Amino acid sequence: MNLGRLLFWLGVSFVVVGLLIQVAPQIPFLGKLPGDITIERPGFRFTFPLVTCLLISIVLTLLASLFARR
């Protein structure tokens, strides 16, 4: 793969990730699935969306495998 094609796909992936970051707060279940870790203390909140990350990883892996089969 040449450098121009690599830069093009990096740019496309940055745009897609940016759009997902803008849209993600409007998805109601994202980050609130059973198994997501949330620690709340006075003046402190820590959230680690473990199950959400696994779900997104599975979906992206399935999409990548579908597009890789040419």
mmJSON file of the N, C-alpha and C atoms, coordinates in Angstrom:
{"data_MODEL":{"atom_site":{
"group_PDB":["ATOM","ATOM","ATOM","ATOM","ATOM","ATOM","ATOM","ATOM","ATOM","ATOM","ATOM","ATOM","ATOM","ATOM","ATOM","ATOM","ATOM","ATOM","ATOM","ATOM","ATOM","ATOM","ATOM","ATOM","ATOM","ATOM","ATOM","ATOM","ATOM","ATOM","ATOM","ATOM","ATOM","ATOM","ATOM","ATOM","ATOM","ATOM","ATOM","ATOM","ATOM","ATOM","ATOM","ATOM","ATOM","ATOM","ATOM","ATOM","ATOM","ATOM","ATOM","ATOM","ATOM","ATOM","ATOM","ATOM","ATOM","ATOM","ATOM","ATOM","ATOM","ATOM","ATOM","ATOM","ATOM","ATOM","ATOM","ATOM","ATOM","ATOM","ATOM","ATOM","ATOM","ATOM","ATOM","ATOM","ATOM","ATOM","ATOM","ATOM","ATOM","ATOM","ATOM","ATOM","ATOM","ATOM","ATOM","ATOM","ATOM","ATOM","ATOM","ATOM","ATOM","ATOM","ATOM","ATOM","ATOM","ATOM","ATOM","ATOM","ATOM","ATOM","ATOM","ATOM","ATOM","ATOM","ATOM","ATOM","ATOM","ATOM","ATOM","ATOM","ATOM","ATOM","ATOM","ATOM","ATOM","ATOM","ATOM","ATOM","ATOM","ATOM","ATOM","ATOM","ATOM","ATOM","ATOM","ATOM","ATOM","ATOM","ATOM","ATOM","ATOM","ATOM","ATOM","ATOM","ATOM","ATOM","ATOM","ATOM","ATOM","ATOM","ATOM","ATOM","ATOM","ATOM","ATOM","ATOM","ATOM","ATOM","ATOM","ATOM","ATOM","ATOM","ATOM","ATOM","ATOM","ATOM","ATOM","ATOM","ATOM","ATOM","ATOM","ATOM","ATOM","ATOM","ATOM","ATOM","ATOM","ATOM","ATOM","ATOM","ATOM","ATOM","ATOM","ATOM","ATOM","ATOM","ATOM","ATOM","ATOM","ATOM","ATOM","ATOM","ATOM","ATOM","ATOM","ATOM","ATOM","ATOM","ATOM","ATOM","ATOM","ATOM","ATOM","ATOM","ATOM","ATOM","ATOM","ATOM","ATOM","ATOM","ATOM","ATOM","ATOM","ATOM","ATOM","ATOM","ATOM","ATOM"],
"id":[1,2,3,4,5,6,7,8,9,10,11,12,13,14,15,16,17,18,19,20,21,22,23,24,25,26,27,28,29,30,31,32,33,34,35,36,37,38,39,40,41,42,43,44,45,46,47,48,49,50,51,52,53,54,55,56,57,58,59,60,61,62,63,64,65,66,67,68,69,70,71,72,73,74,75,76,77,78,79,80,81,82,83,84,85,86,87,88,89,90,91,92,93,94,95,96,97,98,99,100,101,102,103,104,105,106,107,108,109,110,111,112,113,114,115,116,117,118,119,120,121,122,123,124,125,126,127,128,129,130,131,132,133,134,135,136,137,138,139,140,141,142,143,144,145,146,147,148,149,150,151,152,153,154,155,156,157,158,159,160,161,162,163,164,165,166,167,168,169,170,171,172,173,174,175,176,177,178,179,180,181,182,183,184,185,186,187,188,189,190,191,192,193,194,195,196,197,198,199,200,201,202,203,204,205,206,207,208,209,210],
"type_symbol":["N","C","C","N","C","C","N","C","C","N","C","C","N","C","C","N","C","C","N","C","C","N","C","C","N","C","C","N","C","C","N","C","C","N","C","C","N","C","C","N","C","C","N","C","C","N","C","C","N","C","C","N","C","C","N","C","C","N","C","C","N","C","C","N","C","C","N","C","C","N","C","C","N","C","C","N","C","C","N","C","C","N","C","C","N","C","C","N","C","C","N","C","C","N","C","C","N","C","C","N","C","C","N","C","C","N","C","C","N","C","C","N","C","C","N","C","C","N","C","C","N","C","C","N","C","C","N","C","C","N","C","C","N","C","C","N","C","C","N","C","C","N","C","C","N","C","C","N","C","C","N","C","C","N","C","C","N","C","C","N","C","C","N","C","C","N","C","C","N","C","C","N","C","C","N","C","C","N","C","C","N","C","C","N","C","C","N","C","C","N","C","C","N","C","C","N","C","C","N","C","C","N","C","C","N","C","C","N","C","C"],
"label_atom_id":["N","CA","C","N","CA","C","N","CA","C","N","CA","C","N","CA","C","N","CA","C","N","CA","C","N","CA","C","N","CA","C","N","CA","C","N","CA","C","N","CA","C","N","CA","C","N","CA","C","N","CA","C","N","CA","C","N","CA","C","N","CA","C","N","CA","C","N","CA","C","N","CA","C","N","CA","C","N","CA","C","N","CA","C","N","CA","C","N","CA","C","N","CA","C","N","CA","C","N","CA","C","N","CA","C","N","CA","C","N","CA","C","N","CA","C","N","CA","C","N","CA","C","N","CA","C","N","CA","C","N","CA","C","N","CA","C","N","CA","C","N","CA","C","N","CA","C","N","CA","C","N","CA","C","N","CA","C","N","CA","C","N","CA","C","N","CA","C","N","CA","C","N","CA","C","N","CA","C","N","CA","C","N","CA","C","N","CA","C","N","CA","C","N","CA","C","N","CA","C","N","CA","C","N","CA","C","N","CA","C","N","CA","C","N","CA","C","N","CA","C","N","CA","C","N","CA","C","N","CA","C","N","CA","C","N","CA","C","N","CA","C","N","CA","C"],
"label_alt_id":[null,null,null,null,null,null,null,null,null,null,null,null,null,null,null,null,null,null,null,null,null,null,null,null,null,null,null,null,null,null,null,null,null,null,null,null,null,null,null,null,null,null,null,null,null,null,null,null,null,null,null,null,null,null,null,null,null,null,null,null,null,null,null,null,null,null,null,null,null,null,null,null,null,null,null,null,null,null,null,null,null,null,null,null,null,null,null,null,null,null,null,null,null,null,null,null,null,null,null,null,null,null,null,null,null,null,null,null,null,null,null,null,null,null,null,null,null,null,null,null,null,null,null,null,null,null,null,null,null,null,null,null,null,null,null,null,null,null,null,null,null,null,null,null,null,null,null,null,null,null,null,null,null,null,null,null,null,null,null,null,null,null,null,null,null,null,null,null,null,null,null,null,null,null,null,null,null,null,null,null,null,null,null,null,null,null,null,null,null,null,null,null,null,null,null,null,null,null,null,null,null,null,null,null,null,null,null,null,null,null],
"label_comp_id":["MET","MET","MET","ASN","ASN","ASN","LEU","LEU","LEU","GLY","GLY","GLY","ARG","ARG","ARG","LEU","LEU","LEU","LEU","LEU","LEU","PHE","PHE","PHE","TRP","TRP","TRP","LEU","LEU","LEU","GLY","GLY","GLY","VAL","VAL","VAL","SER","SER","SER","PHE","PHE","PHE","VAL","VAL","VAL","VAL","VAL","VAL","VAL","VAL","VAL","GLY","GLY","GLY","LEU","LEU","LEU","LEU","LEU","LEU","ILE","ILE","ILE","GLN","GLN","GLN","VAL","VAL","VAL","ALA","ALA","ALA","PRO","PRO","PRO","GLN","GLN","GLN","ILE","ILE","ILE","PRO","PRO","PRO","PHE","PHE","PHE","LEU","LEU","LEU","GLY","GLY","GLY","LYS","LYS","LYS","LEU","LEU","LEU","PRO","PRO","PRO","GLY","GLY","GLY","ASP","ASP","ASP","ILE","ILE","ILE","THR","THR","THR","ILE","ILE","ILE","GLU","GLU","GLU","ARG","ARG","ARG","PRO","PRO","PRO","GLY","GLY","GLY","PHE","PHE","PHE","ARG","ARG","ARG","PHE","PHE","PHE","THR","THR","THR","PHE","PHE","PHE","PRO","PRO","PRO","LEU","LEU","LEU","VAL","VAL","VAL","THR","THR","THR","CYS","CYS","CYS","LEU","LEU","LEU","LEU","LEU","LEU","ILE","ILE","ILE","SER","SER","SER","ILE","ILE","ILE","VAL","VAL","VAL","LEU","LEU","LEU","THR","THR","THR","LEU","LEU","LEU","LEU","LEU","LEU","ALA","ALA","ALA","SER","SER","SER","LEU","LEU","LEU","PHE","PHE","PHE","ALA","ALA","ALA","ARG","ARG","ARG","ARG","ARG","ARG"],
"label_asym_id":["A","A","A","A","A","A","A","A","A","A","A","A","A","A","A","A","A","A","A","A","A","A","A","A","A","A","A","A","A","A","A","A","A","A","A","A","A","A","A","A","A","A","A","A","A","A","A","A","A","A","A","A","A","A","A","A","A","A","A","A","A","A","A","A","A","A","A","A","A","A","A","A","A","A","A","A","A","A","A","A","A","A","A","A","A","A","A","A","A","A","A","A","A","A","A","A","A","A","A","A","A","A","A","A","A","A","A","A","A","A","A","A","A","A","A","A","A","A","A","A","A","A","A","A","A","A","A","A","A","A","A","A","A","A","A","A","A","A","A","A","A","A","A","A","A","A","A","A","A","A","A","A","A","A","A","A","A","A","A","A","A","A","A","A","A","A","A","A","A","A","A","A","A","A","A","A","A","A","A","A","A","A","A","A","A","A","A","A","A","A","A","A","A","A","A","A","A","A","A","A","A","A","A","A","A","A","A","A","A","A"],
"label_entity_id":["1","1","1","1","1","1","1","1","1","1","1","1","1","1","1","1","1","1","1","1","1","1","1","1","1","1","1","1","1","1","1","1","1","1","1","1","1","1","1","1","1","1","1","1","1","1","1","1","1","1","1","1","1","1","1","1","1","1","1","1","1","1","1","1","1","1","1","1","1","1","1","1","1","1","1","1","1","1","1","1","1","1","1","1","1","1","1","1","1","1","1","1","1","1","1","1","1","1","1","1","1","1","1","1","1","1","1","1","1","1","1","1","1","1","1","1","1","1","1","1","1","1","1","1","1","1","1","1","1","1","1","1","1","1","1","1","1","1","1","1","1","1","1","1","1","1","1","1","1","1","1","1","1","1","1","1","1","1","1","1","1","1","1","1","1","1","1","1","1","1","1","1","1","1","1","1","1","1","1","1","1","1","1","1","1","1","1","1","1","1","1","1","1","1","1","1","1","1","1","1","1","1","1","1","1","1","1","1","1","1"],
"label_seq_id":[1,1,1,2,2,2,3,3,3,4,4,4,5,5,5,6,6,6,7,7,7,8,8,8,9,9,9,10,10,10,11,11,11,12,12,12,13,13,13,14,14,14,15,15,15,16,16,16,17,17,17,18,18,18,19,19,19,20,20,20,21,21,21,22,22,22,23,23,23,24,24,24,25,25,25,26,26,26,27,27,27,28,28,28,29,29,29,30,30,30,31,31,31,32,32,32,33,33,33,34,34,34,35,35,35,36,36,36,37,37,37,38,38,38,39,39,39,40,40,40,41,41,41,42,42,42,43,43,43,44,44,44,45,45,45,46,46,46,47,47,47,48,48,48,49,49,49,50,50,50,51,51,51,52,52,52,53,53,53,54,54,54,55,55,55,56,56,56,57,57,57,58,58,58,59,59,59,60,60,60,61,61,61,62,62,62,63,63,63,64,64,64,65,65,65,66,66,66,67,67,67,68,68,68,69,69,69,70,70,70],
"pdbx_PDB_ins_code":[null,null,null,null,null,null,null,null,null,null,null,null,null,null,null,null,null,null,null,null,null,null,null,null,null,null,null,null,null,null,null,null,null,null,null,null,null,null,null,null,null,null,null,null,null,null,null,null,null,null,null,null,null,null,null,null,null,null,null,null,null,null,null,null,null,null,null,null,null,null,null,null,null,null,null,null,null,null,null,null,null,null,null,null,null,null,null,null,null,null,null,null,null,null,null,null,null,null,null,null,null,null,null,null,null,null,null,null,null,null,null,null,null,null,null,null,null,null,null,null,null,null,null,null,null,null,null,null,null,null,null,null,null,null,null,null,null,null,null,null,null,null,null,null,null,null,null,null,null,null,null,null,null,null,null,null,null,null,null,null,null,null,null,null,null,null,null,null,null,null,null,null,null,null,null,null,null,null,null,null,null,null,null,null,null,null,null,null,null,null,null,null,null,null,null,null,null,null,null,null,null,null,null,null,null,null,null,null,null,null],
"Cartn_x":[0.857,0.0,0.902,0.621,1.468,1.048,1.879,1.678,0.398,0.078,-1.13,-2.393,-2.452,-3.62,-3.726,-2.588,-2.579,-3.074,-2.605,-3.047,-4.537,-5.009,-6.437,-7.278,-6.924,-7.704,-7.562,-6.416,-6.278,-7.214,-7.297,-8.202,-9.657,-10.032,-11.411,-11.718,-10.771,-11.017,-11.124,-10.337,-10.461,-11.833,-12.339,-13.66,-14.734,-14.641,-15.633,-15.594,-14.409,-14.292,-14.831,-14.552,-15.069,-16.587,-17.179,-18.641,-19.223,-18.568,-19.038,-18.963,-17.928,-17.803,-18.914,-19.306,-20.381,-21.739,-21.949,-23.243,-23.385,-22.293,-22.323,-23.149,-23.121,-23.932,-25.441,-25.903,-27.332,-27.8,-26.89,-27.267,-27.525,-28.763,-29.139,-28.42,-28.112,-27.528,-26.009,-25.384,-23.933,-23.29,-22.504,-21.848,-22.674,-23.878,-24.754,-25.218,-24.464,-24.821,-24.448,-25.117,-24.709,-23.273,-22.445,-21.037,-20.126,-20.685,-19.898,-19.606,-18.395,-17.957,-18.101,-18.82,-18.967,-18.705,-17.768,-17.452,-17.765,-18.664,-19.032,-18.692,-17.948,-17.605,-17.883,-17.952,-18.168,-17.047,-17.427,-16.468,-15.663,-16.046,-15.271,-16.209,-16.022,-16.783,-15.866,-15.788,-14.974,-15.871,-15.83,-16.63,-15.722,-15.81,-15.089,-16.102,-16.465,-17.504,-16.952,-16.702,-16.085,-16.938,-18.195,-19.068,-19.349,-19.493,-19.703,-18.51,-17.299,-16.089,-16.036,-16.408,-16.427,-17.458,-18.631,-19.672,-19.235,-18.658,-18.177,-17.067,-16.179,-15.1,-15.633,-16.64,-17.231,-17.885,-18.638,-19.306,-18.279,-17.23,-16.213,-15.443,-15.206,-14.533,-15.393,-16.685,-17.581,-17.644,-17.723,-17.73,-16.429,-15.313,-14.023,-13.896,-14.389,-14.294,-15.203,-16.358,-17.233,-16.598,-15.965,-15.358,-14.052,-13.395,-12.125,-12.33,-13.516,-13.807,-14.163,-13.227,-13.514,-13.628],
"Cartn_y":[-1.174,0.0,1.236,2.157,3.337,4.376,5.369,6.355,7.173,7.53,8.308,7.573,6.29,5.486,5.329,5.128,5.006,6.291,7.435,8.71,8.95,8.543,8.683,7.893,6.624,5.789,6.229,6.771,7.333,8.524,9.368,10.517,10.093,9.095,8.598,8.024,7.283,6.698,7.783,8.858,9.961,10.632,10.801,11.4,10.502,9.202,8.264,8.255,8.225,8.231,9.548,10.651,11.945,11.99,11.436,11.39,10.488,9.369,8.48,9.148,9.928,10.643,11.681,12.301,13.293,12.635,11.44,10.775,9.91,9.434,8.478,8.934,10.195,10.573,10.436,10.412,10.284,8.831,7.863,6.449,6.087,5.711,5.6,4.503,3.359,2.252,2.271,3.113,3.124,3.586,2.708,3.019,2.692,2.168,1.846,0.397,-0.465,-1.874,-2.587,-3.706,-4.487,-4.982,-4.78,-5.153,-3.955,-2.797,-1.572,-1.11,-0.704,-0.372,1.134,1.507,2.913,3.039,3.917,4.192,5.655,5.898,7.274,7.543,8.605,9.087,10.591,11.205,12.662,13.395,14.125,14.894,14.066,12.81,11.931,10.92,10.712,9.689,9.043,7.723,6.95,5.947,5.952,5.028,4.284,2.95,2.122,1.209,1.522,0.749,-0.56,-1.53,-2.79,-3.561,-3.791,-4.559,-3.787,-2.481,-1.666,-1.772,-1.736,-1.878,-3.248,-4.293,-5.638,-5.737,-5.164,-5.19,-4.442,-3.273,-2.501,-3.258,-3.902,-4.678,-5.832,-6.525,-7.638,-7.144,-6.053,-5.504,-5.063,-4.362,-3.913,-5.08,-6.133,-7.315,-7.998,-8.113,-8.711,-7.877,-6.557,-5.685,-5.791,-5.813,-5.928,-7.264,-8.323,-9.628,-9.693,-9.019,-8.987,-8.222,-7.089,-6.285,-6.88,-7.705,-8.302,-9.47,-10.034,-11.161,-10.649,-10.444,-9.94,-11.06],
"Cartn_z":[0.0,0.0,0.0,-0.88,-0.944,0.103,0.285,1.34,1.139,-0.088,-0.356,0.047,-0.287,0.071,1.585,2.247,3.702,4.361,3.912,4.473,4.225,3.047,2.753,3.751,3.971,4.878,6.324,6.698,8.041,8.217,7.201,7.249,7.333,6.55,6.598,7.971,8.535,9.858,10.926,10.828,11.782,11.68,10.469,10.286,10.885,10.655,11.191,12.712,13.292,14.753,15.314,14.663,15.099,15.068,14.021,13.943,15.026,15.29,16.351,17.715,17.945,19.221,19.364,18.256,18.305,18.524,17.969,18.024,19.273,19.848,20.962,22.165,22.584,23.755,23.535,22.3,22.051,22.01,22.023,22.048,23.508,23.854,25.266,26.051,25.455,26.215,26.234,25.446,25.323,26.631,27.249,28.511,29.739,29.532,30.659,30.617,29.971,29.897,31.193,31.496,32.667,32.478,33.454,33.341,33.145,32.807,32.744,34.169,34.417,35.771,36.0,37.055,37.436,38.931,39.279,40.681,40.934,41.875,42.214,43.665,43.872,45.212,45.222,46.373,46.406,45.652,44.634,43.847,42.858,42.647,41.767,41.118,39.836,39.118,38.099,38.15,37.225,36.519,35.199,34.411,33.447,33.469,32.509,31.832,30.585,29.894,29.317,30.172,29.776,28.768,29.075,28.189,26.905,27.006,25.809,24.876,25.426,24.602,23.929,24.662,24.08,22.957,23.167,22.148,20.89,21.054,19.911,19.193,19.942,19.345,18.51,19.016,18.269,16.978,17.069,15.886,14.847,15.277,14.333,13.723,14.498,13.964,12.908,13.168,12.181,10.903,11.052,9.865,9.077,9.783,9.096,8.384,8.985,8.317,7.103,7.15,5.985,4.833,5.142,4.082,3.581,4.381,3.968,3.003,2.968,2.062,0.687,-0.145,-1.493,-2.452],
"occupancy":[1.0,1.0,1.0,1.0,1.0,1.0,1.0,1.0,1.0,1.0,1.0,1.0,1.0,1.0,1.0,1.0,1.0,1.0,1.0,1.0,1.0,1.0,1.0,1.0,1.0,1.0,1.0,1.0,1.0,1.0,1.0,1.0,1.0,1.0,1.0,1.0,1.0,1.0,1.0,1.0,1.0,1.0,1.0,1.0,1.0,1.0,1.0,1.0,1.0,1.0,1.0,1.0,1.0,1.0,1.0,1.0,1.0,1.0,1.0,1.0,1.0,1.0,1.0,1.0,1.0,1.0,1.0,1.0,1.0,1.0,1.0,1.0,1.0,1.0,1.0,1.0,1.0,1.0,1.0,1.0,1.0,1.0,1.0,1.0,1.0,1.0,1.0,1.0,1.0,1.0,1.0,1.0,1.0,1.0,1.0,1.0,1.0,1.0,1.0,1.0,1.0,1.0,1.0,1.0,1.0,1.0,1.0,1.0,1.0,1.0,1.0,1.0,1.0,1.0,1.0,1.0,1.0,1.0,1.0,1.0,1.0,1.0,1.0,1.0,1.0,1.0,1.0,1.0,1.0,1.0,1.0,1.0,1.0,1.0,1.0,1.0,1.0,1.0,1.0,1.0,1.0,1.0,1.0,1.0,1.0,1.0,1.0,1.0,1.0,1.0,1.0,1.0,1.0,1.0,1.0,1.0,1.0,1.0,1.0,1.0,1.0,1.0,1.0,1.0,1.0,1.0,1.0,1.0,1.0,1.0,1.0,1.0,1.0,1.0,1.0,1.0,1.0,1.0,1.0,1.0,1.0,1.0,1.0,1.0,1.0,1.0,1.0,1.0,1.0,1.0,1.0,1.0,1.0,1.0,1.0,1.0,1.0,1.0,1.0,1.0,1.0,1.0,1.0,1.0,1.0,1.0,1.0,1.0,1.0,1.0],
"B_iso_or_equiv":[0.0,0.0,0.0,0.0,0.0,0.0,0.0,0.0,0.0,0.0,0.0,0.0,0.0,0.0,0.0,0.0,0.0,0.0,0.0,0.0,0.0,0.0,0.0,0.0,0.0,0.0,0.0,0.0,0.0,0.0,0.0,0.0,0.0,0.0,0.0,0.0,0.0,0.0,0.0,0.0,0.0,0.0,0.0,0.0,0.0,0.0,0.0,0.0,0.0,0.0,0.0,0.0,0.0,0.0,0.0,0.0,0.0,0.0,0.0,0.0,0.0,0.0,0.0,0.0,0.0,0.0,0.0,0.0,0.0,0.0,0.0,0.0,0.0,0.0,0.0,0.0,0.0,0.0,0.0,0.0,0.0,0.0,0.0,0.0,0.0,0.0,0.0,0.0,0.0,0.0,0.0,0.0,0.0,0.0,0.0,0.0,0.0,0.0,0.0,0.0,0.0,0.0,0.0,0.0,0.0,0.0,0.0,0.0,0.0,0.0,0.0,0.0,0.0,0.0,0.0,0.0,0.0,0.0,0.0,0.0,0.0,0.0,0.0,0.0,0.0,0.0,0.0,0.0,0.0,0.0,0.0,0.0,0.0,0.0,0.0,0.0,0.0,0.0,0.0,0.0,0.0,0.0,0.0,0.0,0.0,0.0,0.0,0.0,0.0,0.0,0.0,0.0,0.0,0.0,0.0,0.0,0.0,0.0,0.0,0.0,0.0,0.0,0.0,0.0,0.0,0.0,0.0,0.0,0.0,0.0,0.0,0.0,0.0,0.0,0.0,0.0,0.0,0.0,0.0,0.0,0.0,0.0,0.0,0.0,0.0,0.0,0.0,0.0,0.0,0.0,0.0,0.0,0.0,0.0,0.0,0.0,0.0,0.0,0.0,0.0,0.0,0.0,0.0,0.0,0.0,0.0,0.0,0.0,0.0,0.0],
"pdbx_formal_charge":[null,null,null,null,null,null,null,null,null,null,null,null,null,null,null,null,null,null,null,null,null,null,null,null,null,null,null,null,null,null,null,null,null,null,null,null,null,null,null,null,null,null,null,null,null,null,null,null,null,null,null,null,null,null,null,null,null,null,null,null,null,null,null,null,null,null,null,null,null,null,null,null,null,null,null,null,null,null,null,null,null,null,null,null,null,null,null,null,null,null,null,null,null,null,null,null,null,null,null,null,null,null,null,null,null,null,null,null,null,null,null,null,null,null,null,null,null,null,null,null,null,null,null,null,null,null,null,null,null,null,null,null,null,null,null,null,null,null,null,null,null,null,null,null,null,null,null,null,null,null,null,null,null,null,null,null,null,null,null,null,null,null,null,null,null,null,null,null,null,null,null,null,null,null,null,null,null,null,null,null,null,null,null,null,null,null,null,null,null,null,null,null,null,null,null,null,null,null,null,null,null,null,null,null,null,null,null,null,null,null],
"auth_seq_id":[1,1,1,2,2,2,3,3,3,4,4,4,5,5,5,6,6,6,7,7,7,8,8,8,9,9,9,10,10,10,11,11,11,12,12,12,13,13,13,14,14,14,15,15,15,16,16,16,17,17,17,18,18,18,19,19,19,20,20,20,21,21,21,22,22,22,23,23,23,24,24,24,25,25,25,26,26,26,27,27,27,28,28,28,29,29,29,30,30,30,31,31,31,32,32,32,33,33,33,34,34,34,35,35,35,36,36,36,37,37,37,38,38,38,39,39,39,40,40,40,41,41,41,42,42,42,43,43,43,44,44,44,45,45,45,46,46,46,47,47,47,48,48,48,49,49,49,50,50,50,51,51,51,52,52,52,53,53,53,54,54,54,55,55,55,56,56,56,57,57,57,58,58,58,59,59,59,60,60,60,61,61,61,62,62,62,63,63,63,64,64,64,65,65,65,66,66,66,67,67,67,68,68,68,69,69,69,70,70,70],
"auth_comp_id":["MET","MET","MET","ASN","ASN","ASN","LEU","LEU","LEU","GLY","GLY","GLY","ARG","ARG","ARG","LEU","LEU","LEU","LEU","LEU","LEU","PHE","PHE","PHE","TRP","TRP","TRP","LEU","LEU","LEU","GLY","GLY","GLY","VAL","VAL","VAL","SER","SER","SER","PHE","PHE","PHE","VAL","VAL","VAL","VAL","VAL","VAL","VAL","VAL","VAL","GLY","GLY","GLY","LEU","LEU","LEU","LEU","LEU","LEU","ILE","ILE","ILE","GLN","GLN","GLN","VAL","VAL","VAL","ALA","ALA","ALA","PRO","PRO","PRO","GLN","GLN","GLN","ILE","ILE","ILE","PRO","PRO","PRO","PHE","PHE","PHE","LEU","LEU","LEU","GLY","GLY","GLY","LYS","LYS","LYS","LEU","LEU","LEU","PRO","PRO","PRO","GLY","GLY","GLY","ASP","ASP","ASP","ILE","ILE","ILE","THR","THR","THR","ILE","ILE","ILE","GLU","GLU","GLU","ARG","ARG","ARG","PRO","PRO","PRO","GLY","GLY","GLY","PHE","PHE","PHE","ARG","ARG","ARG","PHE","PHE","PHE","THR","THR","THR","PHE","PHE","PHE","PRO","PRO","PRO","LEU","LEU","LEU","VAL","VAL","VAL","THR","THR","THR","CYS","CYS","CYS","LEU","LEU","LEU","LEU","LEU","LEU","ILE","ILE","ILE","SER","SER","SER","ILE","ILE","ILE","VAL","VAL","VAL","LEU","LEU","LEU","THR","THR","THR","LEU","LEU","LEU","LEU","LEU","LEU","ALA","ALA","ALA","SER","SER","SER","LEU","LEU","LEU","PHE","PHE","PHE","ALA","ALA","ALA","ARG","ARG","ARG","ARG","ARG","ARG"],
"auth_asym_id":["A","A","A","A","A","A","A","A","A","A","A","A","A","A","A","A","A","A","A","A","A","A","A","A","A","A","A","A","A","A","A","A","A","A","A","A","A","A","A","A","A","A","A","A","A","A","A","A","A","A","A","A","A","A","A","A","A","A","A","A","A","A","A","A","A","A","A","A","A","A","A","A","A","A","A","A","A","A","A","A","A","A","A","A","A","A","A","A","A","A","A","A","A","A","A","A","A","A","A","A","A","A","A","A","A","A","A","A","A","A","A","A","A","A","A","A","A","A","A","A","A","A","A","A","A","A","A","A","A","A","A","A","A","A","A","A","A","A","A","A","A","A","A","A","A","A","A","A","A","A","A","A","A","A","A","A","A","A","A","A","A","A","A","A","A","A","A","A","A","A","A","A","A","A","A","A","A","A","A","A","A","A","A","A","A","A","A","A","A","A","A","A","A","A","A","A","A","A","A","A","A","A","A","A","A","A","A","A","A","A"],
"auth_atom_id":["N","CA","C","N","CA","C","N","CA","C","N","CA","C","N","CA","C","N","CA","C","N","CA","C","N","CA","C","N","CA","C","N","CA","C","N","CA","C","N","CA","C","N","CA","C","N","CA","C","N","CA","C","N","CA","C","N","CA","C","N","CA","C","N","CA","C","N","CA","C","N","CA","C","N","CA","C","N","CA","C","N","CA","C","N","CA","C","N","CA","C","N","CA","C","N","CA","C","N","CA","C","N","CA","C","N","CA","C","N","CA","C","N","CA","C","N","CA","C","N","CA","C","N","CA","C","N","CA","C","N","CA","C","N","CA","C","N","CA","C","N","CA","C","N","CA","C","N","CA","C","N","CA","C","N","CA","C","N","CA","C","N","CA","C","N","CA","C","N","CA","C","N","CA","C","N","CA","C","N","CA","C","N","CA","C","N","CA","C","N","CA","C","N","CA","C","N","CA","C","N","CA","C","N","CA","C","N","CA","C","N","CA","C","N","CA","C","N","CA","C","N","CA","C","N","CA","C","N","CA","C","N","CA","C","N","CA","C","N","CA","C","N","CA","C"],
"pdbx_PDB_model_num":[1,1,1,1,1,1,1,1,1,1,1,1,1,1,1,1,1,1,1,1,1,1,1,1,1,1,1,1,1,1,1,1,1,1,1,1,1,1,1,1,1,1,1,1,1,1,1,1,1,1,1,1,1,1,1,1,1,1,1,1,1,1,1,1,1,1,1,1,1,1,1,1,1,1,1,1,1,1,1,1,1,1,1,1,1,1,1,1,1,1,1,1,1,1,1,1,1,1,1,1,1,1,1,1,1,1,1,1,1,1,1,1,1,1,1,1,1,1,1,1,1,1,1,1,1,1,1,1,1,1,1,1,1,1,1,1,1,1,1,1,1,1,1,1,1,1,1,1,1,1,1,1,1,1,1,1,1,1,1,1,1,1,1,1,1,1,1,1,1,1,1,1,1,1,1,1,1,1,1,1,1,1,1,1,1,1,1,1,1,1,1,1,1,1,1,1,1,1,1,1,1,1,1,1,1,1,1,1,1,1]
}}}
